[in-house]
Amino acid sequence: MIKTNLNKDYLLKLYGDNVIASMTDKKGIITFVTKAYETISGYSAEELIGKPHNIVRHPDMPSSIFKEIWETISSGQTWIGEVLNLKKDGGFYWVSSTITPYKDENNNIVGYSSVREDISANKELQKLNTQVYNMLDNLDEGFLIFDENFNIQKNYTKKCLEILNQDSLYNKDISEVLFENNIEKKEIFDYAYSEILKTDDELSKDLLLSLLPSEHYNEENIFTIKYKLLPNKTSLLLLFDVTRERELENSIKYEQQLQKMIIAIAKHKKETVELVKSFLSFIKDMEKDSDLSEIKRNLHTFKGLFAQLEMLYITDTIHNIESEIKKNNFDRDFLTIFMKSNLEISLKEDLTIISDILGKDFLSFSDTVTIERKVIESIRTKVKSILDLEINNKIIFNDLLNEIDSFDDEYLIDMLKIYKTTVQSISISIKKDIYPLEIIGDNKLLISKRFKYFIDTLVHIFRNAIVHGIEYPDIRESLDKNRKGKIICKYEVIDRNIIISITDDGKGINENDIILKAIDLGITNNIDIEKLSSADILQFIFLPEFTTAKDLNKIAGRGIGLSCVKDELLKLNGSVEMLNKKDKGLSFIFTIPYMKIRKEILNQSTVSCFSTIFTKVIKLFLENDILVNVNKIKDKSISNFNRFYSSITFENGDVEILLAVSIDESLINKVLDIFIPELNDISQREEMLESLPNEIVNIIGGLSIRDFPSEYEDLNMSEPIIIDQDILKSFQLSNVSLVKELETNSGSLECTIIIIKKD
């Protein structure tokens, strides 16, 4: 009997019933098995011993593996590897095998021993994992896991590589991979996730997760991002490529916008033609206009008007230009060139679309007026020349001139009706539920085209009512209000004034927000604000770039719109009052002088003539008599009438000219010190200050008469009189007037000239 270096009894004792082990002779015939081997294979020891070991060989196991095994062990070496075996019942099991040759006392190989570990469960898990990842690799979503150090783990799907445009992701920083082209999003992600890892509070985690970017884009794709916290401070990321979806959405959105534009323009052909003409004129004159703030205000109004017509390109371009102007301190010349080129290109794109769909002649400018403008201008010029020559016949010819002007009149309802579309369009775009705009007024009321610019700026009032005023349906319902908001526009003529009111039933204006903003901007302070009425505080919203809006968007938020409204209103000598009720709504009430018989061209030239005379005399008086330098003379739309003011009139049977002089406190004290030096008694000084404006206006009037044109030599000068300020302002609104402000190093003086109409 051959003695070997292995004792079977010893092996049985060593392995027991739990270790899968066997022995074969040199030819592979089984000579020994453990109980565990019998159990896993399904064979008894009697069925196994004496049989070739390939009794448990599985047909799916490659023959190359068995060739490798025999070559290794027959050379005296140990083979270690994984083997798929066949059970008696046809099933299978996986084992990790260690097969070792055993030798006799002469060191000759006489057989082989094998110890196995059942790895069937692991293999099944691997198989399942493979199947899962194969399945995930074929889904549209990408899956990856990253650890607390932001390092991406090995198990990510191929879709992640495609979405993130990467060759490999393993061990890369997740925030770098996701947001390499957006520092702001990367910082948000890094901060929020670092905080998530520090806290155990689930509510805090949910809140921080909500801050994480949910959508992003790289050079190739747009994708959404979902986050799932896993055990052991790891996290699962789900990525979904929405590039095609967004492209489809944008395509649908473009088609919808295109359809809305064509419908709006088809409905408002006349308004479109006039708007395009006006805008082209604005672009042409841009280089001549040195007032950049005026350009910005006009541009903002044009944006609102183009938005009313749903214009595709020009509206966005103006919005982008406004943003660039706000961000950058452009050189004036460069800015003009930059704006003109972009505006012209965008407008041309819109007009090309309109022409392609509605026909090239649809927006022809030639059919927009009944009488050609050049004919009107020709007649107007001729009549004006007659007026200049024939002073005695001015009433007859002025009536004729007014009749010619009325050729261009339009129905006010026609100017306003486009806002019905505006209200509907904006409310839909921001998902607010609003009834159709109500416009109440006389459909036959004609107004001059000089009102058109003001009516155009009302787009800002309507937009603000929708965006900032009227609440969303759920909020309105919580306030016991109708879920649908309402805006009403009403107009009528009262006492020769047009009264236009725009009322919404929204939340009104928060006066505290206005106060805080005004203080923040340095417009007022905590002390002065106490002296102001609610009406005064509300007037702050008309200041340039004054806004309490938290967010800027294409619809509203720049603080320019309402200043545009006020500017055009002042050009018409109009005024505005606001009625503000918390949670009830806001009303804008505009009062504008309305005269069916227009203000005389003659009076326009007359007021200009007398303004030149009075301004010259006042300048000489201040510089020669009061010894102060006049630094600047500027035009104003309407007078302020300080505490110290007085007026005087010049009159004959046909003409009455009113001169009002208003002096601020600093300058009038300077005048008093010149007239009466060393007057220190307070009561006497106050008394003299009150009477001093009468003396000043009397001096100015007397010095000015000698410079009056020959046709006004017979004007009689009245005594100085302090007319009630409200009456003075009423005179301004209902007559031709002109205001000059002279600024000195000691204060300012305001000179108002009013040509009082004779009935």
Residue pairs with C-beta under 8 A, 6 or more apart in sequence:
2 104
2 110
3 104
3 105
4 102
4 103
4 104
4 105
4 110
4 111
5 102
5 103
5 104
5 105
6 23
6 102
6 113
8 23
8 32
11 21
11 23
11 32
11 34
11 113
12 34
15 21
15 34
15 36
15 115
16 34
16 35
17 34
17 35
17 36
18 36
19 34
19 36
19 115
20 34
20 36
20 37
20 40
20 95
20 115
20 116
20 117
20 118
21 32
21 33
21 34
21 36
21 37
21 113
21 114
21 115
21 116
22 30
22 32
22 33
22 34
22 37
22 48
22 53
22 113
22 114
23 30
23 31
23 32
23 33
23 102
23 111
23 112
23 113
23 114
24 30
24 31
24 53
24 111
24 112
24 114
25 31
25 110
25 111
26 109
26 110
26 111
26 112
27 52
28 52
28 53
28 54
28 112
29 50
29 51
29 52
29 53
30 48
30 49
30 50
30 51
30 52
30 53
30 55
31 49
31 111
32 49
33 45
33 48
33 49
37 48
37 116
38 44
38 45
38 48
40 85
40 87
40 93
40 95
40 118
41 48
41 56
41 85
41 87
41 88
41 93
42 87
42 88
42 89
42 91
43 55
43 56
43 88
47 88
48 55
56 85
56 86
56 87
57 66
57 85
57 86
58 84
58 85
58 86
58 92
59 86
60 84
60 92
61 83
61 84
65 81
65 83
68 79
69 79
69 81
69 99
72 78
72 79
72 99
73 79
73 99
73 100
73 101
73 112
74 101
74 109
76 101
76 109
77 101
78 98
78 99
78 100
78 101
79 97
79 98
79 99
80 96
80 97
80 98
80 99
81 96
81 97
82 94
82 95
82 96
82 97
82 119
82 123
83 94
83 95
83 97
83 116
84 92
84 93
84 94
85 92
85 93
85 94
85 95
86 92
87 93
92 120
93 118
93 120
94 118
94 119
94 120
94 122
94 123
95 116
95 117
95 118
95 119
95 120
96 116
96 117
96 119
97 114
97 115
97 116
98 114
98 115
98 116
99 112
99 113
99 114
100 112
100 113
100 114
101 109
101 111
101 112
102 109
102 110
102 111
102 112
102 113
103 109
103 110
104 110
133 155
133 157
136 143
136 157
136 159
137 157
137 158
137 159
139 157
139 159
140 159
140 240
140 241
141 159
141 238
141 239
141 240
142 156
142 157
142 159
142 160
142 161
142 162
142 163
142 164
142 237
142 238
142 239
142 240
142 241
143 156
143 157
143 159
143 160
143 236
143 237
143 238
143 239
144 152
144 153
144 155
144 156
144 157
144 160
144 169
144 174
144 236
144 237
144 239
145 152
145 153
145 155
145 156
145 230
145 234
145 235
145 236
145 237
146 152
146 153
146 174
146 234
146 235
146 237
147 153
147 233
147 234
148 197
148 233
148 234
150 173
150 174
150 175
150 190
150 193
151 171
151 172
151 173
151 174
152 169
152 170
152 171
152 172
152 173
152 174
152 177
153 170
153 234
154 170
156 169
156 170
159 239
159 241
160 166
160 169
160 239
161 167
161 168
161 169
162 221
162 241
163 221
163 223
163 239
163 240
163 241
164 177
164 178
164 218
164 221
164 223
164 239
165 218
165 219
165 220
165 221
166 172
166 177
169 177
174 237
175 186
175 189
175 190
175 193
176 186
178 185
178 186
178 189
178 213
178 216
178 225
179 185
179 186
179 189
179 213
179 216
180 186
180 218
181 218
181 219
182 216
185 213
185 216
188 211
188 212
188 213
189 212
189 213
192 208
192 209
192 211
192 212
193 208
193 212
193 235
195 204
195 208
196 204
196 205
196 208
196 209
196 229
197 233
199 205
199 208
205 229
209 227
209 229
212 225
212 227
213 225
214 224
214 225
214 226
215 222
215 223
215 224
215 225
215 242
216 222
216 223
216 225
217 223
220 243
221 241
221 243
222 241
222 242
222 243
222 246
223 239
223 240
223 241
223 242
223 243
224 239
224 240
224 242
225 237
225 238
225 239
226 237
226 238
226 240
227 235
227 236
227 237
227 238
228 235
228 236
228 237
228 238
229 235
229 236
230 236
254 312
257 310
257 312
258 312
258 353
260 310
260 425
261 309
261 310
261 311
261 312
261 350
261 353
261 354
262 354
262 357
262 358
263 310
264 308
264 309
264 310
264 421
264 425
265 272
265 309
265 310
265 354
265 358
265 363
266 358
267 421
268 309
268 418
268 421
269 362
269 363
270 368
270 414
271 309
271 418
272 309
272 363
273 363
273 364
273 365
273 368
274 368
274 452
275 302
275 305
275 306
275 309
276 347
276 351
276 363
276 365
277 365
277 368
279 302
279 306
279 314
279 343
279 347
280 347
282 298
282 302
283 340
283 343
283 344
286 295
286 336
286 339
286 340
287 336
287 340
289 295
292 332
292 335
293 544
295 339
296 322
296 325
296 560
297 544
297 560
297 563
297 564
297 567
298 564
299 318
299 321
299 322
299 339
300 318
300 322
300 460
300 558
300 560
300 561
300 564
301 456
301 457
301 459
301 460
301 561
301 564
302 318
303 315
303 318
303 319
303 322
304 456
304 457
304 459
304 460
304 463
304 561
305 456
305 459
306 314
306 315
306 318
307 315
307 422
307 425
307 459
307 554
307 555
308 418
308 419
308 421
308 422
308 425
308 459
309 418
310 425
311 350
312 349
312 350
312 353
313 346
313 347
313 349
313 350
314 343
314 346
314 347
314 349
314 350
315 554
316 346
316 554
317 342
317 343
317 345
317 346
318 343
319 554
321 338
321 339
321 342
321 343
322 558
322 560
324 330
324 338
325 335
326 558
330 338
351 363
354 362
354 363
355 362
355 363
369 408
370 407
371 407
373 408
376 404
376 405
376 407
376 408
379 404
380 401
380 404
380 405
383 397
383 400
383 401
383 404
384 401
384 601
386 393
386 397
387 394
387 397
387 398
387 401
387 600
387 601
387 602
388 602
388 605
390 397
391 711
394 600
394 602
398 600
398 601
398 602
399 597
401 598
401 600
401 601
402 597
402 598
405 448
405 598
406 446
406 448
408 448
408 449
409 446
409 447
409 448
409 449
410 446
410 447
410 449
410 452
411 443
411 444
411 445
411 446
411 447
412 441
412 442
412 445
412 446
412 447
412 451
412 455
412 491
412 498
413 439
413 441
413 442
413 443
413 445
415 447
415 451
415 452
415 455
416 439
416 455
416 458
416 489
416 491
417 439
419 437
419 439
419 458
419 459
419 462
419 489
420 436
420 437
420 439
422 437
422 459
422 462
422 463
423 434
423 436
423 437
423 462
423 466
423 487
424 434
424 436
424 437
426 462
426 463
426 466
426 467
426 555
427 433
427 434
427 466
427 470
427 485
429 555
430 466
430 467
430 555
431 472
432 466
432 470
432 471
432 472
432 473
432 485
433 473
433 483
433 484
433 485
434 466
434 470
434 484
434 485
434 486
434 487
435 484
435 485
435 486
435 487
437 462
437 487
437 488
437 489
438 486
438 487
438 488
438 489
439 489
439 490
439 491
440 488
440 489
440 490
440 491
441 490
441 491
441 492
442 491
442 492
442 493
445 491
445 493
447 498
447 594
448 598
450 572
451 498
451 572
451 592
453 568
453 571
454 565
454 568
454 569
454 571
454 572
454 574
454 592
456 568
457 561
457 564
457 565
457 567
457 568
458 500
458 502
458 565
459 561
460 556
460 561
460 562
460 564
460 565
461 502
461 562
461 565
461 588
462 487
462 502
463 555
463 556
463 561
464 556
464 561
464 562
465 487
465 502
465 504
465 506
465 586
466 485
466 487
466 504
467 555
467 556
468 506
468 549
468 556
469 485
469 504
469 506
469 507
469 508
469 585
469 586
470 476
470 485
470 487
470 504
470 505
470 506
470 507
471 479
471 481
471 485
471 506
471 507
473 483
473 484
474 483
476 482
476 483
476 484
476 485
477 483
479 583
481 505
481 583
482 505
485 504
485 505
485 506
486 504
486 505
487 502
487 503
487 504
487 505
488 501
488 502
488 503
488 504
489 500
489 501
489 502
489 503
490 500
490 501
490 503
491 498
491 499
491 500
491 501
492 498
492 499
493 499
493 594
496 593
496 594
496 595
496 734
497 591
497 592
497 593
497 594
497 733
498 590
498 591
498 592
498 593
498 594
499 589
499 590
499 591
500 589
500 590
500 592
501 587
501 588
501 589
501 590
502 587
502 588
503 579
503 585
503 586
503 587
503 588
504 585
504 586
504 587
505 584
505 585
506 585
506 586
507 582
507 583
507 585
508 580
508 581
508 582
508 583
508 584
508 585
508 586
509 538
509 541
509 578
509 580
509 586
510 548
510 582
511 534
511 537
511 538
511 580
513 548
514 537
514 538
514 540
514 541
514 548
515 524
515 529
515 537
517 540
517 546
517 547
517 548
518 524
518 529
518 537
518 540
518 546
519 525
519 526
519 529
521 546
523 540
523 543
523 546
524 532
529 537
534 580
535 577
535 578
538 578
538 580
540 546
541 562
542 562
542 563
542 565
542 566
542 576
543 563
544 559
544 560
544 563
545 558
545 559
545 560
545 563
546 559
546 562
546 563
547 557
547 558
547 559
549 556
549 557
549 559
551 557
552 558
565 576
566 576
569 575
569 576
569 590
569 592
570 637
570 638
571 637
572 592
572 593
573 592
573 593
573 637
573 638
573 732
573 733
573 737
574 590
574 591
574 592
574 593
574 733
575 590
575 591
575 733
576 588
576 589
576 590
576 591
577 588
577 589
577 591
578 586
578 587
578 588
578 589
579 586
579 587
579 589
580 586
580 587
593 733
593 734
595 734
599 735
599 736
600 736
603 735
603 736
603 755
603 757
604 736
606 655
606 657
606 736
606 755
607 736
607 737
607 738
607 753
607 754
607 755
608 738
609 709
610 657
610 659
610 708
610 753
611 738
611 740
611 751
611 753
613 704
613 707
613 708
614 659
614 700
614 704
614 740
614 751
614 753
615 633
615 740
615 742
615 751
616 707
617 700
617 703
617 704
617 707
618 661
618 700
618 742
618 749
618 751
619 630
619 633
619 742
620 703
621 696
621 699
621 700
621 703
622 628
622 630
622 742
622 744
622 749
623 629
623 630
625 674
626 670
626 671
626 674
626 746
627 674
628 667
628 670
628 744
628 745
628 746
629 744
629 745
630 742
630 743
630 744
631 743
631 744
631 745
632 742
632 743
633 740
633 741
633 742
633 743
634 740
634 741
634 743
635 738
635 739
635 740
635 741
636 739
636 740
636 741
636 750
637 739
638 729
638 732
638 739
639 660
639 662
639 728
639 729
639 732
639 739
639 750
639 752
640 662
640 750
641 660
641 662
641 725
641 728
641 729
641 750
642 662
642 663
642 664
642 665
642 750
643 665
644 662
644 663
644 664
644 665
644 668
644 689
644 690
644 692
644 693
645 660
645 661
645 662
645 663
645 693
645 722
645 725
646 660
646 661
646 693
646 694
646 696
646 697
646 720
646 721
646 722
647 658
647 659
647 660
647 661
647 697
647 720
647 721
647 722
647 723
647 728
648 658
648 659
648 697
648 698
648 701
648 717
648 718
648 719
648 720
648 721
649 656
649 657
649 658
649 659
649 717
649 718
649 756
650 656
650 657
650 659
650 701
650 705
650 708
650 712
650 715
650 716
650 717
650 718
651 657
651 715
651 716
651 718
652 712
652 714
652 715
652 716
654 758
655 712
655 715
655 755
655 758
656 755
656 756
656 758
657 715
657 753
657 754
657 755
657 756
658 731
658 752
658 753
658 754
658 756
659 697
659 700
659 701
659 704
659 751
659 752
659 753
660 697
660 723
660 728
660 751
660 752
660 754
661 693
661 696
661 697
661 700
661 749
661 750
661 751
661 752
662 693
662 749
662 750
662 752
663 671
663 693
663 696
663 747
663 748
663 749
663 750
664 747
664 748
664 749
665 747
666 746
666 747
667 744
667 746
667 747
667 748
667 749
668 689
668 692
668 693
668 747
669 689
670 746
670 747
671 692
671 696
672 679
672 685
672 688
672 689
672 692
673 679
675 692
675 695
676 688
679 685
679 688
693 720
693 722
694 720
694 722
695 720
697 720
698 719
698 720
701 717
702 717
705 715
705 717
708 715
728 752
728 754
731 737
731 754
731 756
732 752
732 754
734 757
735 754
735 755
735 756
735 757
736 754
736 755
737 752
737 753
737 754
737 755
738 752
738 753
739 750
739 751
739 752
739 753
740 750
740 751
741 748
741 749
741 750
741 751
742 748
742 749
742 750
742 751
